[in-house]
Amino acid sequence: MIMSPAISLKLSWNFFPFLILVLCSTTESLSTKHSHFREAPQFYNSPTCPSLLYNNISNTNEITNINGSTKMICSVNAVHVAMTLDAAYLRGSMAAILSVLQHSSCPENVVFHFVTLATNDSLNVTIARSFPYLQFRVYTFDDYAVLGLISTSIRAALDCPLNYARNYLAELLPICVQKVIYLDSDIILVDDIAKLLETPLGDEAVVAAPEYCNANFSFYFTPTFWSNPSLSLTFAGRKACYFNTGVMVIDLQRWRNGDYTRKIVEWMELQKRMRIYELGSLPPFLLVFAGYIAPVDHKWNQHGLGGDNYRGLCRDLHPGPVSLLHWSGKGKPWVRLDSNRPCPLDALWAPYDLLQAPDLLES
């Protein structure tokens, strides 16, 4: 039986959300088979660190970590860090967590918020075993909230639902968490993360991130977008610049008050009707926030170390100081190291790798 093009197209679009889940879950199962991680050192607060006391909280909400020790998630002295957590990038996440703690002056005040696609006890146990003293909470993200909104992009990894979880942090995290740092899993901190949290957002900004105004901003949207008389005016009156969403400081209270999740979703819904961008979850953020974000020093996101989205070639650092290394792009340091084809800068990631060598497991 021969299908008409219209029927075939309709079937392919209906099948796309299922295909996304299959591709993402297959990547996860292949990447974590027989992975074991060693325990990280414990890090302690310096004497000058403020305490997470019961009477120093914004309300009475509490969390209990996987080990059962209760800590106050709502302390005004907590440094909140949000990351997505999945098997495919678990090795990167473990290294990122270690780097945050190792370079923090108050590591016991850092509270991690991990967003996963489904309840995954093995991921929780892995984190707890490698970081027995880590204060963290795990949130389940309903992938069906975005599956029908995701459009194909230039790289399959960008289409996984967890890439869109950052859009929903204000809904997932407790209401008492008013400010959070969002980090991708392919980063390494080499500075105190509390300094990043202190970034001033001014009177109105919802998001703070390093901006790159020399980048070709028009590249992130299709000719259909720029040729549309109404859409092309979206950035009128805004000094819109590219920013990377892998490192952001977010005022969750302002996000909630401004209903910014809905604004991002509206752009994603339009994208399903007419293709206005190509690059996954980034363009909706640009459409809503570009030109309105608070600036952050470029040292907090030395991005692009994973090369481009096609070949993942080696790249050098941008000029200037470094507080955070970011392997955005196709090439990931753990993959290149395992294949014995590392880039020079991958050597900076290697000391934070907690993966336990197979020969050590057998001894």
C-alpha positions as a LaTeX table, in Angstrom:
\begin{tabular}{lrrr}
\hline
Residue & $x$ (\AA) & $y$ (\AA) & $z$ (\AA) \\
\hline
Met1 & 0.00 & 0.00 & 0.00 \\
Ile2 & 1.34 & 3.44 & $-0.96$ \\
Met3 & 0.65 & 6.31 & 1.42 \\
Ser4 & $-0.13$ & 9.75 & 0.15 \\
Pro5 & 2.47 & 12.43 & 1.06 \\
Ala6 & $-0.07$ & 14.16 & 3.30 \\
Ile7 & $-0.81$ & 11.02 & 5.31 \\
Ser8 & 2.87 & 10.15 & 5.55 \\
Leu9 & 3.71 & 13.65 & 6.81 \\
Lys10 & 0.93 & 13.51 & 9.40 \\
Leu11 & 2.13 & 10.14 & 10.66 \\
Ser12 & 5.71 & 11.35 & 10.87 \\
Trp13 & 4.75 & 14.38 & 12.97 \\
Asn14 & 2.61 & 12.23 & 15.30 \\
Phe15 & 5.46 & 9.75 & 15.61 \\
Phe16 & 8.09 & 12.43 & 16.36 \\
Pro17 & 7.50 & 12.72 & 20.16 \\
Phe18 & 7.80 & 8.94 & 20.50 \\
Leu19 & 10.97 & 8.98 & 18.41 \\
Ile20 & 12.50 & 11.63 & 20.67 \\
Leu21 & 11.90 & 9.47 & 23.74 \\
Val22 & 13.37 & 6.40 & 22.07 \\
Leu23 & 16.52 & 8.24 & 20.95 \\
Cys24 & 17.08 & 9.90 & 24.33 \\
Ser25 & 16.46 & 6.73 & 26.36 \\
Thr26 & 18.68 & 4.68 & 24.03 \\
Thr27 & 21.52 & 7.15 & 24.52 \\
Glu28 & 21.09 & 6.92 & 28.28 \\
Ser29 & 21.10 & 3.12 & 28.40 \\
Leu30 & 24.21 & 2.91 & 26.25 \\
Ser31 & 26.12 & 5.55 & 28.20 \\
Thr32 & 25.73 & 4.28 & 31.75 \\
Lys33 & 26.03 & 0.56 & 31.39 \\
His34 & 28.48 & $-0.66$ & 34.07 \\
Ser35 & 29.44 & 2.92 & 35.09 \\
His36 & 30.75 & 3.22 & 38.64 \\
Phe37 & 31.90 & 6.39 & 40.34 \\
Arg38 & 34.26 & 6.79 & 43.29 \\
Glu39 & 33.42 & 8.79 & 46.39 \\
Ala40 & 34.41 & 12.45 & 46.29 \\
Pro41 & 36.23 & 14.12 & 49.20 \\
Gln42 & 34.13 & 15.94 & 51.75 \\
Phe43 & 34.44 & 19.72 & 51.72 \\
Tyr44 & 33.83 & 21.98 & 54.70 \\
Asn45 & 32.77 & 25.58 & 55.19 \\
Ser46 & 35.37 & 28.18 & 56.01 \\
Pro47 & 34.99 & 29.80 & 59.47 \\
Thr48 & 33.44 & 32.93 & 57.98 \\
Cys49 & 30.57 & 31.13 & 56.24 \\
Pro50 & 27.04 & 32.01 & 57.39 \\
Ser51 & 25.09 & 29.19 & 58.95 \\
Leu52 & 21.96 & 27.51 & 57.59 \\
Leu53 & 19.93 & 28.03 & 60.75 \\
Tyr54 & 16.26 & 27.23 & 61.32 \\
Asn55 & 15.46 & 30.84 & 62.25 \\
Asn56 & 17.15 & 32.21 & 59.15 \\
Ile57 & 14.72 & 31.07 & 56.47 \\
Ser58 & 12.19 & 32.67 & 54.18 \\
Asn59 & 9.48 & 30.22 & 55.28 \\
Thr60 & 9.21 & 26.88 & 57.07 \\
Asn61 & 9.64 & 24.52 & 54.11 \\
Glu62 & 12.27 & 21.85 & 54.59 \\
Ile63 & 13.91 & 19.15 & 52.53 \\
Thr64 & 15.36 & 15.81 & 53.47 \\
Asn65 & 18.17 & 14.45 & 51.38 \\
Ile66 & 18.52 & 10.84 & 50.37 \\
Asn67 & 20.56 & 10.04 & 53.47 \\
Gly68 & 17.80 & 11.29 & 55.74 \\
Ser69 & 19.61 & 14.29 & 57.25 \\
Thr70 & 17.35 & 17.33 & 57.30 \\
Lys71 & 18.57 & 20.67 & 56.01 \\
Met72 & 16.68 & 23.87 & 55.49 \\
Ile73 & 16.26 & 24.48 & 51.80 \\
Cys74 & 14.77 & 27.88 & 52.45 \\
Ser75 & 17.69 & 29.46 & 54.27 \\
Val76 & 18.59 & 32.86 & 52.90 \\
Asn77 & 22.22 & 31.77 & 53.12 \\
Ala78 & 21.82 & 28.78 & 50.81 \\
Val79 & 23.43 & 28.85 & 47.37 \\
His80 & 20.95 & 27.14 & 45.08 \\
Val81 & 22.21 & 25.32 & 41.98 \\
Ala82 & 19.87 & 23.64 & 39.48 \\
Met83 & 21.00 & 21.02 & 36.98 \\
Thr84 & 19.31 & 18.39 & 34.87 \\
Leu85 & 20.33 & 14.83 & 35.62 \\
Asp86 & 20.24 & 11.98 & 33.15 \\
Ala87 & 22.28 & 8.89 & 32.43 \\
Ala88 & 23.70 & 10.19 & 29.16 \\
Tyr89 & 25.44 & 13.14 & 30.84 \\
Leu90 & 25.85 & 11.69 & 34.34 \\
Arg91 & 29.64 & 11.55 & 34.08 \\
Gly92 & 29.72 & 15.23 & 33.21 \\
Ser93 & 27.29 & 16.08 & 36.01 \\
Met94 & 29.43 & 14.29 & 38.59 \\
Ala95 & 32.50 & 16.26 & 37.52 \\
Ala96 & 30.55 & 19.51 & 37.56 \\
Ile97 & 29.26 & 18.90 & 41.10 \\
Leu98 & 32.76 & 18.11 & 42.34 \\
Ser99 & 34.15 & 21.29 & 40.80 \\
Val100 & 31.43 & 23.43 & 42.39 \\
Leu101 & 32.11 & 22.02 & 45.85 \\
Gln102 & 35.90 & 22.02 & 45.54 \\
His103 & 36.09 & 25.72 & 44.68 \\
Ser104 & 33.33 & 26.95 & 46.97 \\
Ser105 & 34.29 & 28.85 & 50.13 \\
Cys106 & 31.05 & 27.61 & 51.73 \\
Pro107 & 30.43 & 24.17 & 50.15 \\
Glu108 & 28.08 & 23.06 & 52.94 \\
Asn109 & 25.77 & 25.92 & 52.00 \\
Val110 & 25.37 & 24.75 & 48.41 \\
Val111 & 22.03 & 23.05 & 47.75 \\
Phe112 & 21.61 & 21.19 & 44.47 \\
His113 & 18.29 & 20.79 & 42.68 \\
Phe114 & 18.40 & 17.95 & 40.14 \\
Val115 & 15.69 & 17.63 & 37.49 \\
Thr116 & 15.15 & 14.20 & 35.94 \\
Leu117 & 12.71 & 12.80 & 33.40 \\
Ala118 & 11.44 & 10.03 & 35.64 \\
Thr119 & 11.96 & 8.62 & 39.09 \\
Asn120 & 15.36 & 7.00 & 38.81 \\
Asp121 & 16.61 & 5.54 & 42.06 \\
Ser122 & 19.91 & 4.44 & 40.50 \\
Leu123 & 20.81 & 8.04 & 39.63 \\
Asn124 & 19.86 & 9.20 & 43.13 \\
Val125 & 21.92 & 6.46 & 44.75 \\
Thr126 & 24.90 & 7.21 & 42.50 \\
Ile127 & 24.87 & 10.86 & 43.55 \\
Ala128 & 24.45 & 9.98 & 47.23 \\
Arg129 & 27.28 & 7.43 & 47.19 \\
Ser130 & 29.77 & 9.74 & 45.55 \\
Phe131 & 28.66 & 12.78 & 47.57 \\
Pro132 & 27.39 & 11.40 & 50.92 \\
Tyr133 & 27.22 & 14.86 & 52.49 \\
Leu134 & 25.66 & 16.67 & 49.55 \\
Gln135 & 22.44 & 18.56 & 50.18 \\
Phe136 & 20.19 & 17.90 & 47.21 \\
Arg137 & 16.67 & 17.31 & 46.05 \\
Val138 & 15.46 & 15.52 & 42.93 \\
Tyr139 & 12.45 & 16.68 & 40.91 \\
Thr140 & 10.64 & 14.69 & 38.26 \\
Phe141 & 10.00 & 16.61 & 35.05 \\
Asp142 & 6.91 & 15.64 & 33.08 \\
Asp143 & 8.33 & 15.25 & 29.58 \\
Tyr144 & 4.84 & 15.22 & 28.09 \\
Ala145 & 4.65 & 18.93 & 28.95 \\
Val146 & 7.09 & 19.63 & 26.11 \\
Leu147 & 7.10 & 16.58 & 23.82 \\
Gly148 & 4.38 & 18.06 & 21.63 \\
Leu149 & 6.26 & 21.37 & 21.46 \\
Ile150 & 9.73 & 20.14 & 20.48 \\
Ser151 & 10.84 & 20.65 & 16.89 \\
Thr152 & 13.73 & 18.88 & 15.22 \\
Ser153 & 16.99 & 20.81 & 15.45 \\
Ile154 & 20.47 & 20.54 & 13.96 \\
Arg155 & 21.60 & 17.91 & 16.52 \\
Ala156 & 19.50 & 15.07 & 17.99 \\
Ala157 & 20.88 & 15.59 & 21.52 \\
Leu158 & 19.33 & 19.07 & 21.54 \\
Asp159 & 15.86 & 17.60 & 21.08 \\
Cys160 & 15.71 & 15.65 & 24.36 \\
Pro161 & 12.97 & 16.94 & 26.68 \\
Leu162 & 15.37 & 17.60 & 29.58 \\
Asn163 & 16.93 & 20.42 & 27.54 \\
Tyr164 & 13.65 & 22.25 & 28.08 \\
Ala165 & 13.39 & 21.61 & 31.83 \\
Arg166 & 15.10 & 24.94 & 32.58 \\
Asn167 & 11.92 & 26.60 & 31.28 \\
Tyr168 & 10.00 & 25.10 & 34.22 \\
Leu169 & 12.35 & 25.63 & 37.18 \\
Ala170 & 10.06 & 28.24 & 38.72 \\
Glu171 & 7.30 & 25.64 & 38.85 \\
Leu172 & 9.44 & 22.71 & 39.95 \\
Leu173 & 11.45 & 24.28 & 42.76 \\
Pro174 & 9.90 & 25.25 & 46.13 \\
Ile175 & 8.37 & 28.71 & 46.26 \\
Cys176 & 10.89 & 29.74 & 48.94 \\
Val177 & 13.75 & 29.36 & 46.45 \\
Gln178 & 13.86 & 32.84 & 44.98 \\
Lys179 & 17.18 & 32.82 & 43.14 \\
Val180 & 19.00 & 29.93 & 41.50 \\
Ile181 & 22.03 & 29.30 & 39.32 \\
Tyr182 & 21.30 & 27.01 & 36.38 \\
Leu183 & 24.25 & 24.99 & 35.07 \\
Asp184 & 24.63 & 22.58 & 32.17 \\
Ser185 & 26.26 & 19.23 & 32.86 \\
Asp186 & 29.29 & 19.85 & 30.64 \\
Ile187 & 30.89 & 22.56 & 32.78 \\
Ile188 & 33.72 & 22.85 & 35.30 \\
Leu189 & 33.85 & 25.61 & 37.94 \\
Val190 & 37.25 & 26.95 & 38.91 \\
Asp191 & 35.95 & 29.81 & 41.09 \\
Asp192 & 33.61 & 30.30 & 44.03 \\
Ile193 & 30.04 & 29.85 & 42.80 \\
Ala194 & 28.74 & 32.24 & 45.47 \\
Lys195 & 30.35 & 35.07 & 43.50 \\
Leu196 & 28.17 & 34.19 & 40.52 \\
Leu197 & 25.04 & 34.17 & 42.67 \\
Glu198 & 25.87 & 37.71 & 43.81 \\
Thr199 & 25.41 & 39.01 & 40.26 \\
Pro200 & 23.15 & 42.09 & 40.50 \\
Leu201 & 19.97 & 41.77 & 38.47 \\
Gly202 & 18.90 & 45.38 & 38.88 \\
Asp203 & 15.28 & 46.38 & 39.34 \\
Glu204 & 13.71 & 44.33 & 36.54 \\
Ala205 & 15.99 & 41.66 & 35.03 \\
Val206 & 14.83 & 38.06 & 35.43 \\
Val207 & 17.93 & 36.39 & 33.99 \\
Ala208 & 21.64 & 37.19 & 34.19 \\
Ala209 & 24.15 & 35.63 & 31.80 \\
Pro210 & 27.24 & 36.56 & 29.79 \\
Glu211 & 26.23 & 38.27 & 26.53 \\
Tyr212 & 28.07 & 37.97 & 23.22 \\
Cys213 & 27.03 & 40.92 & 21.10 \\
Asn214 & 29.61 & 40.19 & 18.39 \\
Ala215 & 27.82 & 36.96 & 17.48 \\
Asn216 & 25.60 & 36.98 & 14.39 \\
Phe217 & 22.22 & 37.22 & 16.12 \\
Ser218 & 20.23 & 36.74 & 12.91 \\
Phe219 & 21.78 & 33.26 & 12.55 \\
Tyr220 & 19.55 & 31.88 & 15.31 \\
Phe221 & 16.33 & 32.48 & 13.38 \\
Thr222 & 15.11 & 31.39 & 9.97 \\
Pro223 & 14.43 & 33.57 & 6.91 \\
Thr224 & 10.75 & 32.90 & 7.60 \\
Phe225 & 11.11 & 34.75 & 10.90 \\
Trp226 & 13.00 & 37.73 & 9.51 \\
Ser227 & 10.79 & 38.08 & 6.43 \\
Asn228 & 7.59 & 38.19 & 8.48 \\
Pro229 & 6.58 & 41.86 & 8.97 \\
Ser230 & 5.30 & 41.24 & 12.49 \\
Leu231 & 7.88 & 38.77 & 13.79 \\
Ser232 & 10.83 & 40.76 & 12.47 \\
Leu233 & 9.86 & 43.56 & 14.87 \\
Thr234 & 10.19 & 41.30 & 17.91 \\
Phe235 & 13.57 & 42.75 & 18.84 \\
Ala236 & 12.78 & 46.35 & 17.89 \\
Gly237 & 13.96 & 48.72 & 20.59 \\
Arg238 & 15.95 & 45.94 & 22.29 \\
Lys239 & 19.73 & 45.65 & 22.23 \\
Ala240 & 19.36 & 41.94 & 21.62 \\
Cys241 & 22.53 & 39.87 & 21.91 \\
Tyr242 & 23.22 & 36.15 & 21.94 \\
Phe243 & 23.66 & 34.55 & 25.35 \\
Asn244 & 24.32 & 30.93 & 26.24 \\
Thr245 & 21.61 & 29.34 & 28.40 \\
Gly246 & 23.99 & 26.79 & 29.93 \\
Val247 & 25.02 & 29.21 & 32.69 \\
Met248 & 22.36 & 31.54 & 34.08 \\
Val249 & 21.38 & 33.27 & 37.29 \\
Ile250 & 17.57 & 33.28 & 37.49 \\
Asp251 & 15.31 & 35.29 & 39.77 \\
Leu252 & 12.55 & 32.72 & 40.21 \\
Gln253 & 10.24 & 35.12 & 42.00 \\
Arg254 & 10.30 & 37.57 & 39.09 \\
Trp255 & 9.94 & 34.64 & 36.68 \\
Arg256 & 6.81 & 33.48 & 38.49 \\
Asn257 & 5.36 & 36.98 & 38.70 \\
Gly258 & 5.96 & 37.56 & 34.98 \\
Asp259 & 4.65 & 34.12 & 33.93 \\
Tyr260 & 7.71 & 33.61 & 31.74 \\
Thr261 & 7.17 & 29.89 & 31.27 \\
Arg262 & 3.97 & 30.69 & 29.40 \\
Lys263 & 5.77 & 33.26 & 27.23 \\
Ile264 & 8.41 & 30.71 & 26.21 \\
Val265 & 5.75 & 28.08 & 25.50 \\
Glu266 & 3.88 & 30.50 & 23.24 \\
Trp267 & 6.96 & 30.87 & 21.04 \\
Met268 & 7.39 & 27.09 & 20.95 \\
Glu269 & 3.76 & 26.73 & 19.87 \\
Leu270 & 4.34 & 29.21 & 17.07 \\
Gln271 & 7.43 & 27.25 & 16.01 \\
Lys272 & 5.23 & 24.18 & 15.49 \\
Arg273 & 3.04 & 26.18 & 13.10 \\
Met274 & 5.80 & 27.97 & 11.20 \\
Arg275 & 9.49 & 27.16 & 11.51 \\
Ile276 & 11.13 & 30.30 & 12.89 \\
Tyr277 & 14.32 & 28.81 & 14.39 \\
Glu278 & 16.59 & 25.76 & 14.18 \\
Leu279 & 18.63 & 25.45 & 17.38 \\
Gly280 & 16.60 & 23.55 & 20.00 \\
Ser281 & 15.75 & 25.21 & 23.32 \\
Leu282 & 17.93 & 28.33 & 22.95 \\
Pro283 & 15.88 & 30.50 & 20.52 \\
Pro284 & 12.75 & 30.72 & 22.72 \\
Phe285 & 14.96 & 32.08 & 25.51 \\
Leu286 & 16.42 & 34.63 & 23.12 \\
Leu287 & 12.98 & 35.66 & 21.91 \\
Val288 & 11.79 & 36.33 & 25.46 \\
Phe289 & 14.92 & 37.62 & 27.20 \\
Ala290 & 17.51 & 38.90 & 24.68 \\
Gly291 & 18.06 & 42.58 & 25.34 \\
Tyr292 & 16.55 & 42.36 & 28.82 \\
Ile293 & 19.10 & 40.30 & 30.74 \\
Ala294 & 21.59 & 41.48 & 33.35 \\
Pro295 & 25.21 & 41.18 & 32.18 \\
Val296 & 27.68 & 38.70 & 33.64 \\
Asp297 & 31.44 & 38.75 & 33.10 \\
His298 & 32.49 & 36.45 & 30.26 \\
Lys299 & 34.83 & 34.59 & 32.61 \\
Trp300 & 31.75 & 32.81 & 33.98 \\
Asn301 & 31.08 & 31.03 & 30.70 \\
Gln302 & 34.10 & 30.13 & 28.62 \\
His303 & 31.77 & 28.30 & 26.27 \\
Gly304 & 32.21 & 26.48 & 22.98 \\
Leu305 & 34.97 & 24.14 & 24.18 \\
Gly306 & 33.02 & 21.25 & 22.65 \\
Gly307 & 33.35 & 22.79 & 19.19 \\
Asp308 & 30.38 & 23.36 & 16.91 \\
Asn309 & 27.19 & 21.30 & 16.71 \\
Tyr310 & 28.36 & 19.30 & 13.70 \\
Arg311 & 31.95 & 18.09 & 14.18 \\
Gly312 & 32.92 & 19.09 & 17.71 \\
Leu313 & 36.40 & 20.25 & 16.77 \\
Cys314 & 38.95 & 21.50 & 19.32 \\
Arg315 & 38.80 & 25.14 & 20.34 \\
Asp316 & 40.91 & 27.49 & 22.40 \\
Leu317 & 39.84 & 29.58 & 25.36 \\
His318 & 38.50 & 33.05 & 24.74 \\
Pro319 & 40.90 & 35.81 & 25.83 \\
Gly320 & 40.68 & 36.85 & 29.46 \\
Pro321 & 40.27 & 35.27 & 32.91 \\
Val322 & 38.41 & 32.00 & 33.50 \\
Ser323 & 35.95 & 31.11 & 36.27 \\
Leu324 & 33.92 & 28.49 & 34.41 \\
Leu325 & 34.81 & 26.16 & 31.52 \\
His326 & 31.94 & 25.03 & 29.32 \\
Trp327 & 32.18 & 22.23 & 26.76 \\
Ser328 & 29.10 & 23.35 & 24.83 \\
Gly329 & 28.93 & 21.92 & 21.33 \\
Lys330 & 29.07 & 18.36 & 20.04 \\
Gly331 & 32.42 & 17.30 & 21.57 \\
Lys332 & 32.35 & 16.25 & 25.22 \\
Pro333 & 35.62 & 15.80 & 27.12 \\
Trp334 & 34.79 & 12.38 & 28.59 \\
Val335 & 33.94 & 11.01 & 25.14 \\
Arg336 & 37.11 & 12.38 & 23.56 \\
Leu337 & 39.27 & 11.16 & 26.44 \\
Asp338 & 37.81 & 7.64 & 26.22 \\
Ser339 & 38.42 & 7.54 & 22.48 \\
Asn340 & 42.06 & 8.63 & 22.98 \\
Arg341 & 41.41 & 11.70 & 20.84 \\
Pro342 & 41.28 & 14.47 & 23.46 \\
Cys343 & 41.56 & 18.15 & 22.76 \\
Pro344 & 44.23 & 20.04 & 24.75 \\
Leu345 & 41.68 & 21.71 & 27.04 \\
Asp346 & 40.07 & 18.37 & 27.93 \\
Ala347 & 43.01 & 17.91 & 30.30 \\
Leu348 & 41.42 & 20.62 & 32.47 \\
Trp349 & 38.27 & 18.49 & 32.84 \\
Ala350 & 40.03 & 15.18 & 33.58 \\
Pro351 & 41.01 & 15.88 & 37.24 \\
Tyr352 & 37.31 & 16.15 & 38.16 \\
Asp353 & 36.32 & 12.85 & 36.52 \\
Leu354 & 34.95 & 10.51 & 39.19 \\
Leu355 & 34.44 & 7.52 & 36.92 \\
Gln356 & 36.13 & 4.50 & 38.47 \\
Ala357 & 38.47 & 2.61 & 36.17 \\
Pro358 & 37.40 & $-0.99$ & 35.37 \\
Asp359 & 40.67 & $-2.46$ & 36.61 \\
Leu360 & 40.11 & $-0.87$ & 40.02 \\
Leu361 & 36.62 & $-2.38$ & 40.21 \\
Glu362 & 37.99 & $-5.87$ & 39.62 \\
Ser363 & 40.70 & $-5.66$ & 42.29 \\
\hline
\end{tabular}
